Amino acid sequence: MEITRRSMLTGTERTIDIPVTHTQLARWQAGELIQHVMPELSSEEREYLITGITPEEIEMLYGHDD
């Protein structure tokens, strides 16, 4: 499903295709924990749903952790 979010870091609006259903989104928005409702998503996908922040933005802001 294509999900549009605005980044809390940059204000940039993006649309990303994430493998979730309308039912999963509704359960999460009703208050269930995202990791319980959508355990198949990566932490980056969950972060995007919650905050709109992408891995590229985090890397741009914080750089690599070498």
Secondary structure as the mmCIF struct_conf table of DSSP 4:
data_model
#
loop_
_struct_conf.conf_type_id
_struct_conf.id
_struct_conf.beg_label_comp_id
_struct_conf.beg_label_asym_id
_struct_conf.beg_label_seq_id
_struct_conf.end_label_comp_id
_struct_conf.end_label_asym_id
_struct_conf.end_label_seq_id
STRN STRN1 GLU A 2 ARG A 6
TURN_TY1_P TURN_TY1_P1 MET A 8 THR A 10
STRN STRN2 GLU A 13 ASP A 17
HELX_RH_AL_P HELX_RH_AL_P1 HIS A 22 GLN A 29
TURN_TY1_P TURN_TY1_P2 ALA A 30 GLY A 31
HELX_RH_AL_P HELX_RH_AL_P2 ILE A 34 VAL A 37
TURN_TY1_P TURN_TY1_P3 PRO A 39 GLU A 40
BEND BEND1 LEU A 41 LEU A 41
HELX_RH_AL_P HELX_RH_AL_P3 SER A 43 THR A 51
HELX_RH_AL_P HELX_RH_AL_P4 PRO A 55 TYR A 62
#
